[in-house]
Amino acid sequence: MSMKYRGLLRLTKRGPSNEDGWKFQLQYQGTMGEHTLDEALEKWAKRWGARATTTQTGV
């Protein structure tokens, strides 16, 4: 899931799209390097209550 839609980046511009199949062109901004991927996922999970998942390795 793209985290930009869940509050890690801010939507700064929304306008009509000139590409087929897309209604809008969206532009997002946010500070780069503000957090690591693990920190971003933790922030996202706290805000949106990410479900815990498990994977089977077959070992």
PDB file of N, CA, C and O in Angstrom:
ATOM      1  N   MET A   1       0.846  -1.170   0.000  1.00  0.00           N
ATOM      2  CA  MET A   1       0.000   0.000   0.000  1.00  0.00           C
ATOM      3  C   MET A   1       0.892   1.233   0.000  1.00  0.00           C
ATOM      4  O   MET A   1       1.885   1.296   0.725  1.00  0.00           O
ATOM      5  N   SER A   2       0.536   2.182  -0.797  1.00  0.00           N
ATOM      6  CA  SER A   2       1.305   3.406  -0.874  1.00  0.00           C
ATOM      7  C   SER A   2       1.055   4.266   0.362  1.00  0.00           C
ATOM      8  O   SER A   2      -0.086   4.611   0.668  1.00  0.00           O
ATOM      9  N   MET A   3       2.123   4.606   1.063  1.00  0.00           N
ATOM     10  CA  MET A   3       1.968   5.374   2.294  1.00  0.00           C
ATOM     11  C   MET A   3       1.692   6.846   2.039  1.00  0.00           C
ATOM     12  O   MET A   3       1.255   7.551   2.948  1.00  0.00           O
ATOM     13  N   LYS A   4       1.935   7.331   0.826  1.00  0.00           N
ATOM     14  CA  LYS A   4       1.664   8.741   0.576  1.00  0.00           C
ATOM     15  C   LYS A   4       0.188   9.066   0.741  1.00  0.00           C
ATOM     16  O   LYS A   4      -0.174  10.199   1.056  1.00  0.00           O
ATOM     17  N   TYR A   5      -0.668   8.061   0.525  1.00  0.00           N
ATOM     18  CA  TYR A   5      -2.092   8.289   0.688  1.00  0.00           C
ATOM     19  C   TYR A   5      -2.522   8.194   2.138  1.00  0.00           C
ATOM     20  O   TYR A   5      -3.684   8.455   2.448  1.00  0.00           O
ATOM     21  N   ARG A   6      -1.637   7.836   3.017  1.00  0.00           N
ATOM     22  CA  ARG A   6      -1.995   7.603   4.414  1.00  0.00           C
ATOM     23  C   ARG A   6      -1.299   8.542   5.378  1.00  0.00           C
ATOM     24  O   ARG A   6      -1.089   8.184   6.536  1.00  0.00           O
ATOM     25  N   GLY A   7      -0.940   9.724   4.933  1.00  0.00           N
ATOM     26  CA  GLY A   7      -0.494  10.745   5.861  1.00  0.00           C
ATOM     27  C   GLY A   7       0.987  10.937   6.024  1.00  0.00           C
ATOM     28  O   GLY A   7       1.389  11.777   6.829  1.00  0.00           O
ATOM     29  N   LEU A   8       1.838  10.207   5.306  1.00  0.00           N
ATOM     30  CA  LEU A   8       3.267  10.441   5.434  1.00  0.00           C
ATOM     31  C   LEU A   8       3.734  11.573   4.525  1.00  0.00           C
ATOM     32  O   LEU A   8       4.749  12.211   4.804  1.00  0.00           O
ATOM     33  N   LEU A   9       3.010  11.826   3.452  1.00  0.00           N
ATOM     34  CA  LEU A   9       3.277  12.962   2.576  1.00  0.00           C
ATOM     35  C   LEU A   9       2.011  13.799   2.477  1.00  0.00           C
ATOM     36  O   LEU A   9       0.905  13.305   2.698  1.00  0.00           O
ATOM     37  N   ARG A  10       2.188  15.080   2.140  1.00  0.00           N
ATOM     38  CA  ARG A  10       1.042  15.991   2.028  1.00  0.00           C
ATOM     39  C   ARG A  10       0.653  16.175   0.559  1.00  0.00           C
ATOM     40  O   ARG A  10       1.519  16.357  -0.298  1.00  0.00           O
ATOM     41  N   LEU A  11      -0.629  16.129   0.275  1.00  0.00           N
ATOM     42  CA  LEU A  11      -1.131  16.436  -1.060  1.00  0.00           C
ATOM     43  C   LEU A  11      -1.060  17.940  -1.237  1.00  0.00           C
ATOM     44  O   LEU A  11      -1.685  18.682  -0.479  1.00  0.00           O
ATOM     45  N   THR A  12      -0.304  18.406  -2.233  1.00  0.00           N
ATOM     46  CA  THR A  12      -0.133  19.844  -2.430  1.00  0.00           C
ATOM     47  C   THR A  12      -0.859  20.368  -3.657  1.00  0.00           C
ATOM     48  O   THR A  12      -1.147  21.561  -3.748  1.00  0.00           O
ATOM     49  N   LYS A  13      -1.159  19.478  -4.610  1.00  0.00           N
ATOM     50  CA  LYS A  13      -1.834  19.930  -5.826  1.00  0.00           C
ATOM     51  C   LYS A  13      -2.639  18.790  -6.424  1.00  0.00           C
ATOM     52  O   LYS A  13      -2.176  17.652  -6.495  1.00  0.00           O
ATOM     53  N   ARG A  14      -3.843  19.112  -6.850  1.00  0.00           N
ATOM     54  CA  ARG A  14      -4.693  18.144  -7.541  1.00  0.00           C
ATOM     55  C   ARG A  14      -5.306  18.836  -8.744  1.00  0.00           C
ATOM     56  O   ARG A  14      -6.005  19.839  -8.607  1.00  0.00           O
ATOM     57  N   GLY A  15      -5.042  18.300  -9.909  1.00  0.00           N
ATOM     58  CA  GLY A  15      -5.567  18.905 -11.124  1.00  0.00           C
ATOM     59  C   GLY A  15      -5.957  17.837 -12.124  1.00  0.00           C
ATOM     60  O   GLY A  15      -5.726  16.651 -11.889  1.00  0.00           O
ATOM     61  N   PRO A  16      -6.540  18.240 -13.225  1.00  0.00           N
ATOM     62  CA  PRO A  16      -6.955  17.268 -14.233  1.00  0.00           C
ATOM     63  C   PRO A  16      -5.734  16.579 -14.844  1.00  0.00           C
ATOM     64  O   PRO A  16      -4.679  17.189 -15.021  1.00  0.00           O
ATOM     65  N   SER A  17      -5.900  15.307 -15.159  1.00  0.00           N
ATOM     66  CA  SER A  17      -4.810  14.532 -15.739  1.00  0.00           C
ATOM     67  C   SER A  17      -4.882  14.595 -17.254  1.00  0.00           C
ATOM     68  O   SER A  17      -5.964  14.664 -17.837  1.00  0.00           O
ATOM     69  N   ASN A  18      -3.708  14.569 -17.884  1.00  0.00           N
ATOM     70  CA  ASN A  18      -3.666  14.513 -19.342  1.00  0.00           C
ATOM     71  C   ASN A  18      -3.321  13.095 -19.825  1.00  0.00           C
ATOM     72  O   ASN A  18      -3.031  12.885 -21.003  1.00  0.00           O
ATOM     73  N   GLU A  19      -3.355  12.131 -18.901  1.00  0.00           N
ATOM     74  CA  GLU A  19      -3.073  10.740 -19.237  1.00  0.00           C
ATOM     75  C   GLU A  19      -4.376   9.949 -19.305  1.00  0.00           C
ATOM     76  O   GLU A  19      -5.278  10.141 -18.489  1.00  0.00           O
ATOM     77  N   ASP A  20      -4.461   9.056 -20.290  1.00  0.00           N
ATOM     78  CA  ASP A  20      -5.643   8.204 -20.418  1.00  0.00           C
ATOM     79  C   ASP A  20      -5.789   7.314 -19.186  1.00  0.00           C
ATOM     80  O   ASP A  20      -4.804   6.776 -18.680  1.00  0.00           O
ATOM     81  N   GLY A  21      -7.003   7.165 -18.716  1.00  0.00           N
ATOM     82  CA  GLY A  21      -7.282   6.280 -17.597  1.00  0.00           C
ATOM     83  C   GLY A  21      -7.160   6.922 -16.228  1.00  0.00           C
ATOM     84  O   GLY A  21      -7.497   6.294 -15.224  1.00  0.00           O
ATOM     85  N   TRP A  22      -6.688   8.150 -16.162  1.00  0.00           N
ATOM     86  CA  TRP A  22      -6.545   8.838 -14.877  1.00  0.00           C
ATOM     87  C   TRP A  22      -7.356  10.125 -14.907  1.00  0.00           C
ATOM     88  O   TRP A  22      -7.253  10.910 -15.849  1.00  0.00           O
ATOM     89  N   LYS A  23      -8.152  10.335 -13.886  1.00  0.00           N
ATOM     90  CA  LYS A  23      -8.993  11.524 -13.827  1.00  0.00           C
ATOM     91  C   LYS A  23      -8.221  12.740 -13.311  1.00  0.00           C
ATOM     92  O   LYS A  23      -8.410  13.859 -13.787  1.00  0.00           O
ATOM     93  N   PHE A  24      -7.343  12.497 -12.325  1.00  0.00           N
ATOM     94  CA  PHE A  24      -6.605  13.593 -11.702  1.00  0.00           C
ATOM     95  C   PHE A  24      -5.108  13.331 -11.720  1.00  0.00           C
ATOM     96  O   PHE A  24      -4.664  12.184 -11.764  1.00  0.00           O
ATOM     97  N   GLN A  25      -4.347  14.402 -11.685  1.00  0.00           N
ATOM     98  CA  GLN A  25      -2.904  14.331 -11.469  1.00  0.00           C
ATOM     99  C   GLN A  25      -2.660  14.893 -10.068  1.00  0.00           C
ATOM    100  O   GLN A  25      -3.021  16.034  -9.777  1.00  0.00           O
ATOM    101  N   LEU A  26      -2.046  14.086  -9.208  1.00  0.00           N
ATOM    102  CA  LEU A  26      -1.829  14.476  -7.825  1.00  0.00           C
ATOM    103  C   LEU A  26      -0.341  14.710  -7.580  1.00  0.00           C
ATOM    104  O   LEU A  26       0.503  13.962  -8.073  1.00  0.00           O
ATOM    105  N   GLN A  27      -0.030  15.751  -6.817  1.00  0.00           N
ATOM    106  CA  GLN A  27       1.352  16.028  -6.448  1.00  0.00           C
ATOM    107  C   GLN A  27       1.454  16.045  -4.926  1.00  0.00           C
ATOM    108  O   GLN A  27       0.653  16.684  -4.244  1.00  0.00           O
ATOM    109  N   TYR A  28       2.444  15.337  -4.411  1.00  0.00           N
ATOM    110  CA  TYR A  28       2.661  15.228  -2.974  1.00  0.00           C
ATOM    111  C   TYR A  28       4.011  15.823  -2.612  1.00  0.00           C
ATOM    112  O   TYR A  28       4.931  15.844  -3.430  1.00  0.00           O
ATOM    113  N   GLN A  29       4.124  16.307  -1.376  1.00  0.00           N
ATOM    114  CA  GLN A  29       5.392  16.800  -0.859  1.00  0.00           C
ATOM    115  C   GLN A  29       5.600  16.276   0.541  1.00  0.00           C
ATOM    116  O   GLN A  29       4.646  16.020   1.275  1.00  0.00           O
ATOM    117  N   GLY A  30       6.836  16.124   0.897  1.00  0.00           N
ATOM    118  CA  GLY A  30       7.199  15.716   2.241  1.00  0.00           C
ATOM    119  C   GLY A  30       8.707  15.781   2.381  1.00  0.00           C
ATOM    120  O   GLY A  30       9.435  15.788   1.389  1.00  0.00           O
ATOM    121  N   THR A  31       9.158  15.827   3.592  1.00  0.00           N
ATOM    122  CA  THR A  31      10.586  15.895   3.859  1.00  0.00           C
ATOM    123  C   THR A  31      11.222  14.545   3.575  1.00  0.00           C
ATOM    124  O   THR A  31      10.805  13.527   4.126  1.00  0.00           O
ATOM    125  N   MET A  32      12.219  14.537   2.726  1.00  0.00           N
ATOM    126  CA  MET A  32      12.940  13.307   2.424  1.00  0.00           C
ATOM    127  C   MET A  32      14.011  13.088   3.490  1.00  0.00           C
ATOM    128  O   MET A  32      14.641  14.037   3.957  1.00  0.00           O
ATOM    129  N   GLY A  33      14.207  11.841   3.863  1.00  0.00           N
ATOM    130  CA  GLY A  33      15.218  11.522   4.862  1.00  0.00           C
ATOM    131  C   GLY A  33      14.780  11.804   6.285  1.00  0.00           C
ATOM    132  O   GLY A  33      15.589  11.738   7.210  1.00  0.00           O
ATOM    133  N   GLU A  34      13.508  12.117   6.469  1.00  0.00           N
ATOM    134  CA  GLU A  34      12.990  12.427   7.802  1.00  0.00           C
ATOM    135  C   GLU A  34      12.972  11.190   8.692  1.00  0.00           C
ATOM    136  O   GLU A  34      13.134  11.287   9.909  1.00  0.00           O
ATOM    137  N   HIS A  35      12.774  10.028   8.075  1.00  0.00           N
ATOM    138  CA  HIS A  35      12.708   8.788   8.831  1.00  0.00           C
ATOM    139  C   HIS A  35      13.142   7.626   7.940  1.00  0.00           C
ATOM    140  O   HIS A  35      13.119   7.715   6.713  1.00  0.00           O
ATOM    141  N   THR A  36      13.535   6.542   8.592  1.00  0.00           N
ATOM    142  CA  THR A  36      13.889   5.332   7.858  1.00  0.00           C
ATOM    143  C   THR A  36      12.595   4.628   7.428  1.00  0.00           C
ATOM    144  O   THR A  36      11.507   5.009   7.861  1.00  0.00           O
ATOM    145  N   LEU A  37      12.713   3.623   6.593  1.00  0.00           N
ATOM    146  CA  LEU A  37      11.540   2.877   6.166  1.00  0.00           C
ATOM    147  C   LEU A  37      10.854   2.219   7.358  1.00  0.00           C
ATOM    148  O   LEU A  37       9.625   2.205   7.434  1.00  0.00           O
ATOM    149  N   ASP A  38      11.636   1.672   8.288  1.00  0.00           N
ATOM    150  CA  ASP A  38      11.051   1.056   9.489  1.00  0.00           C
ATOM    151  C   ASP A  38      10.286   2.084  10.328  1.00  0.00           C
ATOM    152  O   ASP A  38       9.196   1.801  10.826  1.00  0.00           O
ATOM    153  N   GLU A  39      10.866   3.275  10.479  1.00  0.00           N
ATOM    154  CA  GLU A  39      10.195   4.327  11.247  1.00  0.00           C
ATOM    155  C   GLU A  39       8.919   4.793  10.548  1.00  0.00           C
ATOM    156  O   GLU A  39       7.915   5.073  11.203  1.00  0.00           O
ATOM    157  N   ALA A  40       8.959   4.876   9.219  1.00  0.00           N
ATOM    158  CA  ALA A  40       7.774   5.281   8.463  1.00  0.00           C
ATOM    159  C   ALA A  40       6.667   4.246   8.608  1.00  0.00           C
ATOM    160  O   ALA A  40       5.500   4.597   8.783  1.00  0.00           O
ATOM    161  N   LEU A  41       7.032   2.978   8.534  1.00  0.00           N
ATOM    162  CA  LEU A  41       6.032   1.919   8.690  1.00  0.00           C
ATOM    163  C   LEU A  41       5.442   1.930  10.095  1.00  0.00           C
ATOM    164  O   LEU A  41       4.241   1.724  10.269  1.00  0.00           O
ATOM    165  N   GLU A  42       6.286   2.170  11.096  1.00  0.00           N
ATOM    166  CA  GLU A  42       5.801   2.248  12.474  1.00  0.00           C
ATOM    167  C   GLU A  42       4.833   3.423  12.645  1.00  0.00           C
ATOM    168  O   GLU A  42       3.795   3.286  13.292  1.00  0.00           O
ATOM    169  N   LYS A  43       5.174   4.572  12.066  1.00  0.00           N
ATOM    170  CA  LYS A  43       4.304   5.747  12.141  1.00  0.00           C
ATOM    171  C   LYS A  43       2.968   5.468  11.450  1.00  0.00           C
ATOM    172  O   LYS A  43       1.905   5.809  11.970  1.00  0.00           O
ATOM    173  N   TRP A  44       3.038   4.849  10.282  1.00  0.00           N
ATOM    174  CA  TRP A  44       1.835   4.496   9.540  1.00  0.00           C
ATOM    175  C   TRP A  44       0.969   3.518  10.331  1.00  0.00           C
ATOM    176  O   TRP A  44      -0.248   3.681  10.412  1.00  0.00           O
ATOM    177  N   ALA A  45       1.609   2.499  10.918  1.00  0.00           N
ATOM    178  CA  ALA A  45       0.887   1.470  11.673  1.00  0.00           C
ATOM    179  C   ALA A  45       0.205   2.065  12.905  1.00  0.00           C
ATOM    180  O   ALA A  45      -0.916   1.681  13.236  1.00  0.00           O
ATOM    181  N   LYS A  46       0.872   2.997  13.584  1.00  0.00           N
ATOM    182  CA  LYS A  46       0.255   3.642  14.753  1.00  0.00           C
ATOM    183  C   LYS A  46      -0.985   4.426  14.355  1.00  0.00           C
ATOM    184  O   LYS A  46      -1.992   4.415  15.063  1.00  0.00           O
ATOM    185  N   ARG A  47      -0.906   5.102  13.226  1.00  0.00           N
ATOM    186  CA  ARG A  47      -2.022   5.939  12.807  1.00  0.00           C
ATOM    187  C   ARG A  47      -3.168   5.124  12.219  1.00  0.00           C
ATOM    188  O   ARG A  47      -4.334   5.422  12.478  1.00  0.00           O
ATOM    189  N   TRP A  48      -2.855   4.112  11.441  1.00  0.00           N
ATOM    190  CA  TRP A  48      -3.874   3.398  10.693  1.00  0.00           C
ATOM    191  C   TRP A  48      -4.122   1.983  11.187  1.00  0.00           C
ATOM    192  O   TRP A  48      -4.946   1.275  10.608  1.00  0.00           O
ATOM    193  N   GLY A  49      -3.436   1.548  12.236  1.00  0.00           N
ATOM    194  CA  GLY A  49      -3.687   0.238  12.816  1.00  0.00           C
ATOM    195  C   GLY A  49      -3.415  -0.902  11.859  1.00  0.00           C
ATOM    196  O   GLY A  49      -4.278  -1.749  11.627  1.00  0.00           O
ATOM    197  N   ALA A  50      -2.217  -0.924  11.304  1.00  0.00           N
ATOM    198  CA  ALA A  50      -1.861  -1.969  10.343  1.00  0.00           C
ATOM    199  C   ALA A  50      -2.029  -3.341  10.965  1.00  0.00           C
ATOM    200  O   ALA A  50      -1.666  -3.563  12.120  1.00  0.00           O
ATOM    201  N   ARG A  51      -2.574  -4.245  10.199  1.00  0.00           N
ATOM    202  CA  ARG A  51      -2.753  -5.608  10.660  1.00  0.00           C
ATOM    203  C   ARG A  51      -1.425  -6.331  10.685  1.00  0.00           C
ATOM    204  O   ARG A  51      -0.580  -6.121   9.815  1.00  0.00           O
ATOM    205  N   ALA A  52      -1.240  -7.180  11.677  1.00  0.00           N
ATOM    206  CA  ALA A  52      -0.045  -8.006  11.742  1.00  0.00           C
ATOM    207  C   ALA A  52      -0.183  -9.122  10.722  1.00  0.00           C
ATOM    208  O   ALA A  52      -1.247  -9.727  10.585  1.00  0.00           O
ATOM    209  N   THR A  53       0.883  -9.385  10.020  1.00  0.00           N
ATOM    210  CA  THR A  53       0.858 -10.461   9.030  1.00  0.00           C
ATOM    211  C   THR A  53       1.989 -11.437   9.341  1.00  0.00           C
ATOM    212  O   THR A  53       3.020 -11.064   9.901  1.00  0.00           O
ATOM    213  N   THR A  54       1.774 -12.664   8.973  1.00  0.00           N
ATOM    214  CA  THR A  54       2.822 -13.662   9.128  1.00  0.00           C
ATOM    215  C   THR A  54       3.057 -14.317   7.782  1.00  0.00           C
ATOM    216  O   THR A  54       2.150 -14.412   6.954  1.00  0.00           O
ATOM    217  N   THR A  55       4.257 -14.756   7.578  1.00  0.00           N
ATOM    218  CA  THR A  55       4.571 -15.460   6.333  1.00  0.00           C
ATOM    219  C   THR A  55       5.132 -16.812   6.681  1.00  0.00           C
ATOM    220  O   THR A  55       5.765 -16.991   7.721  1.00  0.00           O
ATOM    221  N   GLN A  56       4.900 -17.746   5.817  1.00  0.00           N
ATOM    222  CA  GLN A  56       5.433 -19.085   5.994  1.00  0.00           C
ATOM    223  C   GLN A  56       6.661 -19.227   5.115  1.00  0.00           C
ATOM    224  O   GLN A  56       6.616 -18.944   3.918  1.00  0.00           O
ATOM    225  N   THR A  57       7.745 -19.662   5.706  1.00  0.00           N
ATOM    226  CA  THR A  57       8.970 -19.813   4.938  1.00  0.00           C
ATOM    227  C   THR A  57       9.139 -21.217   4.409  1.00  0.00           C
ATOM    228  O   THR A  57       9.977 -21.446   3.536  1.00  0.00           O
ATOM    229  N   GLY A  58       8.368 -22.163   4.909  1.00  0.00           N
ATOM    230  CA  GLY A  58       8.462 -23.525   4.450  1.00  0.00           C
ATOM    231  C   GLY A  58       9.604 -24.287   5.081  1.00  0.00           C
ATOM    232  O   GLY A  58       9.963 -25.377   4.637  1.00  0.00           O
ATOM    233  N   VAL A  59      10.179 -23.693   6.135  1.00  0.00           N
ATOM    234  CA  VAL A  59      11.299 -24.356   6.834  1.00  0.00           C
ATOM    235  C   VAL A  59      10.772 -25.255   7.905  1.00  0.00           C
ATOM    236  O   VAL A  59      11.551 -25.901   8.606  1.00  0.00           O
TER     237      VAL A  59
END
